[in-house]
Amino acid sequence: MINLSEMKEKEVINIRDGSRLGMIYDFEMDLKKGEVTAIIIPGSGKIMGIFGSNNDIIIDWKKIVKIGEDIILVDLKVDEE
């Protein structure tokens, strides 16, 4: 098991092109089911997830391929970012 605070310490990488997407700063949740439905990474230009444009990258939980010790691998088409 991994908790959400530990996930925020891992870098997210797209396996399709090897790009570094950043660090998770928030999660989307389905409160009725008690499940995480997506991870949210700050868009370009944001500092610490708060300052800048609102181009956040929302990655559906099903797109996560592997959660490792240091990184989270996701499978996103390049135009989905």
N, C-alpha and C positions, 0 to 999 in steps of 0.2 A: 504494500500500500504506500501511496505517496500523498502528502497533503498539499493543498493549494499554495501555501506559502513556500514550500520547497520548489514547486514548479516555477514560481516567479524568479528563482535564482538561476534558471537554465536558459541558455540561448536557443532561439528557434531557427532552424535551418531548413530550407526547401530542398528536398532531394532531387527535384527535377533539374535545377541549375546550380545547386550548391550555394545559393545566395543566403546571406545572413539577414534574417528578417528583424531581429531584435529580441528584446526580452518581453515576457508577458507582463502587462500591468493591470489587467482585469479579466474577468470571466463573465460569460453569459450563463445564466442558470435557469432551469425549469424548476421552480419552487414546488410545484405540485408533485413532480416525480422525484425531486431531490437529486437532480442530475446536472452536471456541467454540460452545456450544449455547444459552447464555443470558447475559444481563447481570443483575447484582444491584445494586439500589439500596436504601440503608438505609431502613427504615420510619420513620414519624413517631415522634418522640421520641428518636431515636438521635442521638448526638453523635459525629461523625467515624466513623460506622459501627460503634461498639462499645458505647456505653452506652445502655440503654433497652430497650424491648420488642422482641421478635423478629418484627416485622411487615414483614420485608423484601419488596420488590417484585421478583419474579423475572420477567424479560421474555424470552420465547423469542427467539432470534436472528432467526427468520422474521418477527417483528413489527417489526423495524427497517426503516424506510422509507428513510431517508437519513442519511448521516453527513457533516455539514458541517464547516466550519472551526472553529466555536464550539459547535455543538449537534448532538445526535443526535435525530432525529425518529422516534417510534414510533407505531404504530397499535394502541391498546388500547381495548377497550370500557371504559367508566367503571367497571363492576363488577369488572373484572379487576385493577384496581390494588390 
